[in-house]
């Protein structure tokens, strides 16, 4: 989830018609600057983590109140913040790989930077959590009786826990459930760098399109092929590769001068696509709000990914000041900066607060859920802020010693 991206100069572009051959003409004053940071993307990442936090803090509250049930209905799809993360990750990481595809240090630099960004916080989190589950006698003195972890602990260190989750039929302990999406991303980034490095532009476009088209068909078939296939549609990398590939596709499009200029000059097409995909969201909100419902696990996830890709392209090429002003809000940008650590730790902190409130109060289950969720989110953001300042940034600087 790094934030290096690309910017165009849409104000200098004027194309009078939709004629495709004109896209091939050279357009001056539209230089693409891969190294330039786009602050609005930090804000978009902030929107993604905000959706996830809303889902796990208050949106999932079960209540018998008609009033609160109505309030919570629009928040049913807040879990799709993960899908926005996938699209953003594909765009940002895919863009980095595209810009460096001819570098002699391509693989080494990419994987070393990725390791310095992902592993420090992840390893600390996993080891602290798994300490209560590892069958090591010496640990009993410090953490008490250890309990059996249904998913093998080694899978969390090899980013294969999502396979075991499918075999188990569920996420396992909810405190470490968010790690499934990290496994999906890391598995994707074991493959896409080789494709970007070796494939020509036409082959890359075709490969991405085939993956995007194939994913919903795979999700439709998987429940009939394996046990817990419906759950596997949500947590297995090939089933979620459409969102990641759409991010990479967006990075390709904005790096193609003709495509970028065309999108910038005909923003209405982008807005129409965004609007059409958005039309599916009310249906999904009311009739297929769960990730595992058949409409969602087939075409619904792809619809969400297209919508988020369209939003991303609107931010990059839309030349809409109101969008930029919204996404460059300092609070949203700060949330985006803290997104990774917050995403990783928020579930376990929320669980701790809910357990404490349940044990020491007489609140209803709905009140325990919501109050514990809110306190947990506030604490997670505070911890993530300290982690970013004193822990993550030093490792990022070490990672950036490796250059392409």
Protein Blocks (a to p, Z undefined) as FASTA:
>chain_A
ZZbdcdddfklpccfbfbfklmmpccehiaccfkbccfklmmmmmmmmmmmmmmmmmmmp
ccfbfklmmmmmmmmmmmmmmmmmmmmmmmmmmmmmmmmmmpfklmmmmmmmmmmmmmmm
mmmmmmmmmmmmpccfklmmmnopadddfbafklmmnopmmmmmmmnopnbjaklmmmmm
mmmmmmmmmmmmmmmmmpcfklmmmmmmmmmmmmmmmmmmmmmmpghklmmmmmgmklmm
mmmmmmmmmmmmmmpmklmmmmmmmmmlmmmmmmmmmmmmmmmmmmmmbfklmklmmmmm
mmmmmmmmmmmmmmmmnopaklmmmmmpmklmmmmmmmmmmmmmmmmmmmmmmmmmmmmc
cbdfklmmmmmmmmmmmmmmmmmmmmmmmmmmmmmmmmmmpcZZ
